[in-house]
Amino acid sequence: MRAMILAAGLGTRLRPFTLHTPKPLVPVADKPLIEYHLEKLAKAGFCEVLINHAWLGDKLESALGDGSRWELNITYSREGEPLETGGGIFKALSWLSPSGESFLVINGDVLTDIDFNAVCEHATRYDASAHLVLVDNPEHHLGGDFGLSSVGRVMDREPLLTFSGVSVLNPTLFSGQQGGAFPLGPLLRAAITRGEVSGEHHKGAWIDVGTPERLSQATMMVNEEKYEF
């Protein structure tokens, strides 16, 4: 299975840290945020990783190179303008799924101890166009996103959990799309209505590193050495 790290956001909420540094390279406890993902992917046995970028993408490529220091092969998907989550994935779809297989997608601005290998294994248990990892609602998103049934089906009804930004997607989710910029959310909700989305509830460490305050929280989480990032 191949993996994609979403890294094309402008990082406006994380300014001033992102004025001259792409958000994935902002350090958390002296290590660029995206390197936590790369290390975990390598540990989980992934070899092929794609990273999309737009804002300061040259700096991202210069910092990460071809991925060989993590024993990974990194491919870059360059976006002149951000294509939103759905459009960015769709642009890279032929690389992510050359034979119609599912692939792992990770938001580049989260810090988590989610086991990527376990998520992929869980996803294979379901005949679904998407498998989502959900987490408890953080203080900045108390309303949540999706519900989860006792048999692992994602629902659009309460009680709601928050989408972690980690998922396994199948190219069938994008059937009928024409490219360009578009969000992923409406595709997921349509698939949920059709009963095509499975999920799991991760109860470990997770934080959306989207603001300076949450960047400080993430740094404290790493320094506590309570979780294995």
C-alpha positions, 0 to 999 in steps of 0.5 A: 500500500502507498501513502500520501501526506497532505502538506499543501496548506498555507498554514495561516493560523500558525503564523508567524511560524509559517511566514517563511517555513512550510507548516510541515517543517515547523518544529515540534520538540526540535523535530519538523512535524512531518518527520514524525509521520515519515518515521512512523511510515517507515516503521510500519513498513511503507516504502512509497510515500507521496507528499503534495505541496504548494506554499514554499514547496521548494523548501519542503523538497530541499529539507526532505529530499528523496526520503532515503534517510528514512529508507523511503521513496518520496514522490512530490505532487506540486500544486501551483495553487492549493487544490483542497484535500479532495483535489490534491488527492485526486491529482495524485490518484494514478500514483497512489492507486496504479491498480485500483488499490486502496491507499493511506492518507495522513494530514500533515498538520497532526501529531498522533501515535496512531499505528498506521499499519494497524489502521490499514489492517483494520480497513481490509476487514470492510468492503468500503470506499473509505475507512476513517480514524476518529478521535475524541472531540478536542476543545476547539472542535466540540461539535465533532464530525461523524458518528460510529456504529458498534460494528465499525460503520461511520454514520452521519448522526450523533454522538459525533467524534472528530475525524483525525485526518488519517484514513484509508481511501479507495479510488472508487470514492472519487468516481465521477470527479473531474479534477480541480480544487474540491474538498473531501468532506462532501465525498465522504458524506455521500459515501456515508449515506450509501453505507460505504464508509467504515471507521475506528475510534482511536483513544490515544494521542492526537492533536491538530497542530493548527495554531501557536497554542496547539503547537506548544501543547504538541511540544509538551506532549512529546517532551513528556515522553508518555506517548510513542510518536 
